Amino acid sequence: MKFYAIAFLLFLAAASANARAQDSSAKATGSISGTVTAADGTPVQGAWVMLTLQPPSALDAFTPVNTSALTGQDGSFSATGLPDGTYQVCPSAPATLYLNPCLWSATPPTAAVAGGQPTTGVAATMQTGYQQVIHISDPQKLLAKNQGVTPGAELIVGVGVGNAPFNSAAVSAKGDVARELTIVLPTGCSGPISVYSSFYKLADQSGSALTASSVPIPTASAKQPASDGTAGAPVTPGPIVLQIVGTN
């Protein structure tokens, strides 16, 4: 009887050890490392790389995983503790002209982790865009009086192209009678710039009332001659000018 009791205890211990080993294997995590560069191969330092686990399919149960890493001087990044799966690799570099490929590319970069092993050599390329300026003229100071105070007194300006549904323009300068917004766009972006407000009455540069919720982006097909007389880079498009002429 004592023999069977000892055998039973040994069986329980082995089963417990096996369960712990399986649990440890199930929780094994890997890593993703790589480099973020500009289109010309220049390393992008100080970019935040967001890694987002993609669902296997729309019908599968799914636990979201999001983590981020900062690129070093050589553009390198590394993220650890990642469960198995395919991750979208999305670098963003605020206050630069570099474009997040997950917002502006038809095929965002991805990387896969399998078996809790490290994935290395991931390359993410950021195209260089240009800064589009949107000048908001507000001689009646309606924005200053109402925005953030009066319900619904919002002015939304941005562009909805690429993979993102909408990219908002950011306020870069603010005064009582004017505001300046900026947004980084791909060269040759067809736009248009979306403008929406249910509170303010809007007009274009000439004072004509806006009859649509969008305005075209100026083109920049002409090129500024370089110092050696050859054609240089395209001239940056001029600002889009809008006016606030009243309230609804």
Residue frames relative to the residue before (quaternion, step in Angstrom):
aa qw qx qy qz dx dy dz
M 1.0000 0.0000 0.0000 0.0000 0.00 0.00 0.00
K 0.6411 0.5251 -0.3149 0.4628 3.52 1.02 -0.89
F 0.6147 0.5611 -0.3429 0.4357 3.58 1.06 -0.77
Y 0.6777 0.4934 -0.2958 0.4579 3.56 0.92 -0.92
A 0.6221 0.5447 -0.3359 0.4510 3.57 1.06 -0.76
I 0.6603 0.4940 -0.3035 0.4773 3.58 0.97 -0.89
A 0.6457 0.5240 -0.3207 0.4535 3.59 0.98 -0.85
F 0.6455 0.5229 -0.3161 0.4582 3.56 1.02 -0.85
L 0.6523 0.5111 -0.3135 0.4637 3.59 0.98 -0.83
L 0.6412 0.5142 -0.3216 0.4702 3.59 1.03 -0.80
F 0.6274 0.5354 -0.3305 0.4587 3.59 1.07 -0.76
L 0.6545 0.5104 -0.3079 0.4651 3.59 0.96 -0.89
A 0.6507 0.5154 -0.3187 0.4575 3.58 0.98 -0.85
A 0.6611 0.5022 -0.3081 0.4646 3.59 0.96 -0.85
A 0.6491 0.5165 -0.3152 0.4610 3.57 1.01 -0.85
S 0.6484 0.5175 -0.3149 0.4611 3.55 1.01 -0.83
A 0.6534 0.5074 -0.3123 0.4670 3.58 0.97 -0.85
N 0.6524 0.5115 -0.3177 0.4603 3.58 0.99 -0.81
A 0.6397 0.5239 -0.3210 0.4619 3.58 1.03 -0.82
R 0.6437 0.5115 -0.3224 0.4691 3.58 1.01 -0.82
A 0.6471 0.5195 -0.3230 0.4550 3.58 0.99 -0.82
Q 0.6589 0.5011 -0.3091 0.4683 3.58 0.98 -0.85
D 0.6470 0.5183 -0.3172 0.4606 3.56 1.00 -0.84
S 0.6420 0.5175 -0.3179 0.4679 3.57 1.04 -0.83
S 0.6499 0.5132 -0.3180 0.4616 3.56 1.02 -0.83
A 0.6521 0.5251 -0.3172 0.4455 3.56 1.01 -0.87
K 0.7291 0.4206 -0.2291 0.4889 3.57 1.07 -0.70
A 0.3852 0.7267 -0.4902 0.2885 3.60 1.24 0.08
T 0.1138 -0.8042 0.5824 0.0331 3.56 -0.92 0.92
G 0.3034 -0.7556 0.5573 0.1625 3.51 -1.21 0.60
S 0.3825 -0.7033 0.5477 0.2430 3.55 -1.24 -0.41
I 0.2008 -0.7385 0.6286 0.1382 3.53 -1.34 0.36
S 0.0569 0.7853 -0.6140 0.0552 3.56 -0.87 0.95
G 0.1756 0.7877 -0.5756 0.1318 3.53 -1.15 0.56
T 0.4824 -0.6523 0.5132 0.2800 3.53 -1.27 -0.44
V 0.2214 -0.7389 0.6228 0.1310 3.54 -1.15 0.78
T 0.0285 0.8044 -0.5909 0.0550 3.57 -0.76 1.06
A 0.5127 -0.5755 0.5257 0.3600 3.51 -1.37 0.25
A 0.7128 -0.4606 0.3094 0.4290 3.57 -1.30 0.22
D 0.7001 0.4508 -0.2735 0.4815 3.59 1.13 -0.58
G 0.6313 -0.5682 0.3211 0.4189 3.59 1.28 0.19
T 0.4769 0.6732 -0.4421 0.3520 3.60 1.26 -0.07
P 0.4532 -0.6800 0.4904 0.3027 3.64 -0.81 0.91
V 0.2844 -0.7408 0.5840 0.1712 3.57 -1.05 0.80
Q 0.1642 -0.8045 0.5681 0.0551 3.55 -0.39 1.27
G 0.8262 0.2649 -0.1829 0.4624 3.56 -1.13 0.69
A 0.4436 0.6630 -0.4819 0.3625 3.58 1.15 0.52
W 0.3449 -0.7029 0.5794 0.2264 3.55 -1.09 0.75
V 0.1563 -0.7869 0.5934 0.0645 3.56 -0.72 1.10
M 0.1474 -0.7896 0.5928 0.0586 3.56 -0.55 1.20
L 0.1210 -0.7825 0.6093 0.0434 3.56 -0.81 1.05
T 0.0393 -0.8195 0.5693 -0.0524 3.55 -0.59 1.21
L 0.3927 -0.7238 0.5221 0.2221 3.55 -0.71 1.13
Q 0.2892 -0.7717 0.5477 0.1447 3.57 -0.84 1.05
P 0.4927 -0.6562 0.4694 0.3262 3.64 -0.96 0.75
P 0.5522 -0.6231 0.4313 0.3474 3.62 -0.97 0.79
S 0.7567 -0.1520 0.1024 0.6276 3.57 1.10 -0.77
A 0.6654 -0.5242 0.3550 0.3955 3.55 -1.26 0.34
L 0.7047 0.4824 -0.2625 0.4491 3.60 1.14 -0.52
D 0.5951 0.5997 -0.3619 0.3941 3.60 1.21 -0.35
A 0.5166 -0.5790 0.5243 0.3507 3.53 -1.24 0.59
F 0.0317 -0.8387 0.5389 -0.0719 3.55 -0.82 0.97
T 0.1717 -0.7572 0.6237 0.0904 3.54 -0.99 0.94
P 0.3760 -0.7559 0.4812 0.2360 3.63 -0.42 1.15
V 0.0572 -0.7616 0.6448 0.0301 3.55 -1.15 0.73
N 0.0671 0.7778 -0.6204 0.0750 3.56 -0.80 1.08
T 0.1178 0.7734 -0.6179 0.0787 3.55 -0.94 0.87
S 0.2090 -0.7897 0.5657 0.1126 3.58 -1.17 0.40
A 0.1046 -0.7660 0.6320 0.0541 3.53 -1.30 0.46
L 0.3511 -0.7308 0.5531 0.1916 3.55 -1.15 0.69
T 0.4093 -0.7191 0.5021 0.2517 3.59 -0.88 0.91
G 0.4201 -0.7040 0.5227 0.2341 3.53 -1.16 0.72
Q 0.7852 -0.3343 0.2404 0.4625 3.54 -1.33 -0.18
D 0.7229 0.4090 -0.2332 0.5057 3.56 1.11 -0.68
G 0.5887 -0.6099 0.3498 0.3988 3.57 1.29 0.23
S 0.5142 0.6695 -0.4112 0.3440 3.58 1.26 -0.02
F 0.0469 -0.7749 0.6298 0.0263 3.56 -1.26 0.56
S 0.0447 -0.7840 0.6184 0.0291 3.54 -1.26 0.39
A 0.0387 -0.7780 0.6270 -0.0012 3.55 -0.99 0.92
T 0.1552 -0.8069 0.5684 0.0430 3.57 -0.85 1.02
G 0.7359 0.4325 -0.3046 0.4227 3.54 -1.36 0.08
L 0.4279 0.7223 -0.4413 0.3168 3.58 1.12 0.64
P 0.3964 -0.6969 0.5414 0.2531 3.62 -0.80 0.95
D 0.6576 -0.5067 0.3772 0.4106 3.56 -1.25 0.40
G 0.4776 0.6517 -0.5038 0.3055 3.55 -1.14 0.71
T 0.5338 -0.5997 0.4881 0.3422 3.53 -1.36 -0.02
Y 0.1593 -0.8064 0.5684 0.0363 3.53 -0.86 1.07
Q 0.3504 -0.6723 0.6032 0.2476 3.55 -1.13 0.69
V 0.2108 -0.7875 0.5737 0.0795 3.58 -0.84 1.04
C 0.0266 0.8496 -0.5160 0.1059 3.55 -0.21 1.34
P 0.0876 -0.8103 0.5779 0.0418 3.64 -0.23 1.19
S 0.0322 -0.7715 0.6351 0.0207 3.55 -1.09 0.77
A 0.1131 -0.7940 0.5969 0.0237 3.55 -1.02 0.85
P 0.2130 -0.8143 0.5279 0.1140 3.59 0.16 1.27
A 0.8234 0.2250 -0.2003 0.4809 3.53 -1.25 0.66
T 0.6307 0.4440 -0.3691 0.5184 3.58 1.14 0.64
L 0.5352 -0.6097 0.4692 0.3489 3.57 -1.32 -0.03
Y 0.4554 0.6842 -0.4553 0.3423 3.59 1.26 0.25
L 0.3191 -0.7707 0.5330 0.1416 3.56 -0.96 0.98
N 0.4572 -0.6635 0.5235 0.2772 3.56 -0.96 0.91
P 0.3874 -0.7584 0.4670 0.2382 3.64 -0.49 1.11
C 0.6100 0.5511 -0.3621 0.4394 3.60 1.17 -0.40
L 0.6901 0.4392 -0.2740 0.5057 3.59 1.24 -0.34
W 0.8171 0.2879 -0.1030 0.4887 3.56 1.00 -0.81
S 0.6580 0.4813 -0.3185 0.4837 3.59 1.22 0.05
A 0.5153 -0.6479 0.4652 0.3134 3.57 -1.08 0.71
T 0.7783 0.1981 -0.1095 0.5857 3.60 1.17 -0.55
P 0.2198 -0.7991 0.5465 0.1200 3.62 0.01 1.25
P 0.5335 -0.6349 0.4439 0.3394 3.62 -1.04 0.67
T 0.0768 -0.7876 0.6109 0.0229 3.56 -1.10 0.77
A 0.0745 -0.7597 0.6431 0.0614 3.53 -1.35 0.32
A 0.2618 -0.7839 0.5496 0.1221 3.57 -1.07 0.77
V 0.2024 -0.7293 0.6412 0.1264 3.54 -1.21 0.73
A 0.0201 0.8042 -0.5918 0.0523 3.58 -0.83 0.98
G 0.8569 0.1145 -0.0956 0.4934 3.55 -1.00 0.85
G 0.5909 -0.6022 0.3655 0.3932 3.57 1.16 0.50
Q 0.4956 0.6710 -0.4146 0.3636 3.58 1.25 0.34
P 0.5642 -0.6015 0.4345 0.3620 3.61 -1.17 0.47
T 0.1974 -0.7363 0.6361 0.1198 3.54 -1.15 0.75
T 0.0593 -0.8332 0.5494 -0.0219 3.58 -0.53 1.16
G 0.7672 0.4180 -0.2637 0.4088 3.54 -1.34 0.13
V 0.3484 0.7368 -0.5116 0.2721 3.60 1.16 0.45
A 0.1418 -0.8038 0.5759 0.0465 3.58 -0.82 1.02
A 0.0280 -0.7737 0.6329 -0.0091 3.55 -0.89 1.01
T 0.1583 -0.8077 0.5656 0.0512 3.57 -0.73 1.08
M 0.1756 -0.7782 0.5978 0.0785 3.56 -0.93 0.96
Q 0.3281 -0.7344 0.5642 0.1861 3.56 -0.70 1.11
T 0.3977 -0.6944 0.5439 0.2525 3.57 -1.20 0.53
G 0.1761 -0.7941 0.5768 0.0756 3.54 -0.82 1.05
Y 0.4255 -0.6540 0.5331 0.3271 3.55 -1.18 -0.56
Q 0.4708 -0.6815 0.4892 0.2730 3.55 -1.19 0.49
Q 0.1737 -0.7775 0.5999 0.0739 3.54 -0.63 1.19
V 0.2372 -0.7764 0.5741 0.1061 3.55 -0.84 1.06
I 0.0882 -0.7555 0.6471 0.0520 3.56 -1.06 0.85
H 0.1597 -0.8004 0.5752 0.0552 3.56 -0.54 1.21
I 0.1493 -0.7864 0.5973 0.0509 3.56 -0.78 1.10
S 0.1643 -0.7832 0.5949 0.0761 3.59 -0.53 1.18
D 0.0208 0.8140 -0.5745 0.0834 3.57 -0.77 1.08
P 0.0702 -0.8630 0.4988 0.0394 3.61 0.58 1.14
Q 0.6844 0.4712 -0.2914 0.4741 3.61 1.15 -0.50
K 0.4016 -0.7484 0.4411 0.2900 3.58 1.34 0.05
L 0.2400 0.8165 -0.4952 0.1748 3.56 1.10 0.69
L 0.6152 0.5360 -0.3541 0.4570 3.59 1.06 -0.66
A 0.6751 0.5049 -0.2924 0.4514 3.56 0.87 -0.99
K 0.6925 0.4879 -0.2764 0.4538 3.58 1.03 -0.77
N 0.8254 0.3243 -0.1133 0.4480 3.57 0.93 -0.87
Q 0.6403 0.5571 -0.3569 0.3903 3.60 0.91 -0.80
G 0.8028 0.1982 -0.1918 0.5286 3.54 -0.74 1.10
V 0.7051 0.4069 -0.2528 0.5228 3.58 1.28 -0.10
T 0.7675 0.2983 -0.1494 0.5473 3.56 0.84 -1.05
P 0.4844 -0.6738 0.4636 0.3106 3.63 -0.75 0.97
G 0.8269 0.2266 -0.1873 0.4794 3.55 -0.94 0.95
A 0.5485 0.6318 -0.3960 0.3783 3.59 1.26 -0.06
E 0.3236 0.7487 -0.5038 0.2845 3.56 0.65 1.17
L 0.1631 -0.7432 0.6408 0.1025 3.52 -1.23 0.60
I 0.1026 -0.8147 0.5707 0.0056 3.57 -0.52 1.23
V 0.0329 0.7912 -0.6057 0.0778 3.55 -0.73 1.13
G 0.3405 0.7306 -0.5413 0.2392 3.57 -0.89 0.90
V 0.3802 -0.6996 0.5494 0.2533 3.53 -1.28 -0.34
G 0.1902 -0.7930 0.5737 0.0767 3.54 -0.98 0.89
V 0.3633 0.6866 -0.5546 0.2983 3.57 0.15 1.28
G 0.6863 0.4445 -0.3419 0.4631 3.57 -1.22 0.25
N 0.7527 -0.3895 0.2834 0.4487 3.58 -1.20 -0.54
A 0.6375 0.5078 -0.3426 0.4672 3.58 1.18 -0.36
P 0.5053 -0.6624 0.4496 0.3221 3.61 -0.94 0.76
F 0.8074 -0.0777 0.0781 0.5796 3.60 1.04 -0.67
N 0.1151 -0.7614 0.6356 0.0547 3.56 -0.98 0.95
S 0.2890 -0.7960 0.5120 0.1442 3.56 -0.50 1.17
A 0.4291 -0.6501 0.5586 0.2851 3.54 -1.16 0.65
A 0.3327 -0.7548 0.5386 0.1717 3.56 -1.05 0.82
V 0.4915 -0.6361 0.5052 0.3141 3.55 -1.14 0.66
S 0.1269 -0.8133 0.5663 0.0426 3.57 -0.68 1.11
A 0.7820 0.0300 -0.0258 0.6220 3.59 1.23 -0.40
K 0.0778 -0.8137 0.5760 -0.0072 3.54 -0.97 0.88
G 0.0626 0.7753 -0.6257 0.0592 3.55 -0.98 0.94
D 0.6972 -0.4700 0.3230 0.4344 3.57 -1.26 0.08
V 0.8102 0.2655 -0.1137 0.5100 3.59 0.93 -0.87
A 0.7918 0.1628 -0.1159 0.5772 3.60 1.20 0.15
R 0.0832 -0.7559 0.6457 0.0693 3.52 -1.30 0.49
E 0.2100 -0.7557 0.6075 0.1254 3.50 -1.21 0.61
L 0.1118 -0.7799 0.6150 0.0321 3.53 -0.86 1.06
T 0.0984 -0.7884 0.6035 0.0672 3.57 -1.14 0.56
I 0.0045 0.7631 -0.6463 -0.0011 3.52 -1.25 0.58
V 0.3554 -0.7218 0.5534 0.2153 3.58 -0.99 0.86
L 0.0543 -0.8145 0.5766 -0.0347 3.56 -0.71 1.16
P 0.5584 -0.5699 0.4611 0.3884 3.58 -1.19 0.39
T 0.5583 -0.5814 0.4651 0.3659 3.56 -1.12 0.63
G 0.8064 0.2224 -0.1932 0.5128 3.53 -0.84 1.01
C 0.3096 0.7642 -0.5101 0.2448 3.59 1.24 0.27
S 0.3386 -0.7741 0.5049 0.1766 3.56 -0.78 1.04
G 0.3699 -0.7750 0.4537 0.2381 3.55 1.31 -0.16
P 0.5975 0.1818 -0.5959 -0.5049 1.49 -1.96 -1.52
I 0.6025 -0.4986 0.4502 0.4309 3.54 -1.36 -0.11
S 0.2738 -0.7635 0.5654 0.1497 3.56 -0.81 1.03
V 0.0542 -0.7821 0.6207 -0.0110 3.55 -0.97 0.94
Y 0.0968 0.8150 -0.5638 0.0925 3.57 -0.71 1.04
S 0.2308 0.7267 -0.6349 0.1248 3.51 -1.13 0.79
S 0.2733 -0.7529 0.5764 0.1619 3.55 -0.90 0.93
F 0.6628 0.5228 -0.2864 0.4531 3.57 1.30 -0.21
Y 0.7796 0.3339 -0.1691 0.5021 3.59 0.86 -0.97
K 0.3513 -0.6703 0.6046 0.2487 3.52 -1.24 0.57
L 0.1551 -0.8257 0.5417 0.0253 3.56 -0.76 1.11
A 0.0854 -0.7737 0.6267 0.0370 3.54 -1.20 0.66
D 0.5050 -0.6312 0.4856 0.3327 3.55 -1.25 0.37
Q 0.7838 -0.3524 0.2239 0.4597 3.55 -1.31 -0.07
S 0.7047 0.4630 -0.2683 0.4658 3.60 1.05 -0.73
G 0.5823 -0.5968 0.3693 0.4103 3.57 1.27 -0.15
S 0.4948 0.6466 -0.4368 0.3825 3.59 1.27 0.02
A 0.5282 -0.6516 0.4430 0.3166 3.56 -0.91 0.92
L 0.4578 -0.6585 0.5210 0.2922 3.55 -1.05 0.80
T 0.1796 -0.8053 0.5597 0.0772 3.55 -0.71 1.08
A 0.7269 0.3062 -0.2086 0.5782 3.58 1.31 -0.04
S 0.5302 -0.6452 0.4534 0.3114 3.55 -1.27 0.35
S 0.7334 0.3389 -0.2378 0.5392 3.58 1.18 0.42
V 0.1842 -0.7500 0.6241 0.1184 3.53 -1.29 0.45
P 0.5288 -0.6495 0.4322 0.3343 3.61 -1.00 0.72
I 0.4384 -0.6538 0.5482 0.2826 3.53 -1.24 0.55
P 0.4846 -0.6611 0.4752 0.3198 3.61 -0.82 0.89
T 0.3650 -0.7221 0.5413 0.2288 3.57 -1.05 0.73
A 0.1711 -0.7782 0.5973 0.0907 3.55 -1.24 0.46
S 0.1096 0.8372 -0.5265 0.0994 3.54 0.72 1.08
A 0.6051 0.5531 -0.3624 0.4434 3.58 1.15 -0.58
K 0.2379 -0.7709 0.5753 0.1347 3.56 -1.15 0.62
Q 0.4427 -0.6741 0.5324 0.2573 3.50 -1.11 0.81
P 0.4394 -0.7021 0.4779 0.2925 3.65 -0.65 0.99
A 0.4193 -0.6881 0.5314 0.2613 3.55 -1.03 0.81
S 0.7045 -0.4798 0.3190 0.4143 3.57 -1.29 0.27
D 0.6955 0.4578 -0.2836 0.4757 3.59 1.15 -0.53
G 0.6230 -0.5847 0.3208 0.4088 3.56 1.32 0.21
T 0.5781 0.5703 -0.3883 0.4356 3.59 1.24 -0.16
A 0.6221 -0.5318 0.4058 0.4068 3.55 -1.27 0.33
G 0.2685 -0.7796 0.5493 0.1353 3.55 -0.90 0.93
A 0.7665 -0.3172 0.2636 0.4923 3.54 -1.20 -0.59
P 0.6186 -0.5416 0.3994 0.4056 3.60 -1.16 0.48
V 0.4958 -0.6433 0.4940 0.3103 3.56 -1.07 0.75
T 0.4948 -0.6509 0.4819 0.3149 3.59 -0.94 0.84
P 0.5045 -0.6579 0.4541 0.3261 3.61 -0.82 0.91
G 0.5291 -0.6337 0.4664 0.3176 3.54 -1.15 0.62
P 0.6773 -0.5105 0.3405 0.4059 3.57 -1.26 0.22
I 0.3858 -0.6381 0.6061 0.2768 3.52 -1.32 0.47
V 0.1565 -0.8040 0.5707 0.0593 3.58 -0.76 1.04
L 0.0171 -0.7763 0.6295 -0.0299 3.55 -0.85 1.08
Q 0.2145 -0.7717 0.5868 0.1191 3.55 -1.20 0.55
I 0.2591 -0.7027 0.6351 0.1890 3.53 -1.16 0.68
V 0.0953 -0.8517 0.5152 -0.0066 3.56 -0.44 1.24
G 0.8046 -0.1069 0.0684 0.5801 3.59 1.23 0.00
T 0.4346 -0.6572 0.5370 0.3015 3.55 -1.32 -0.26
N 0.4895 -0.6561 0.4949 0.2914 3.55 -1.25 0.50
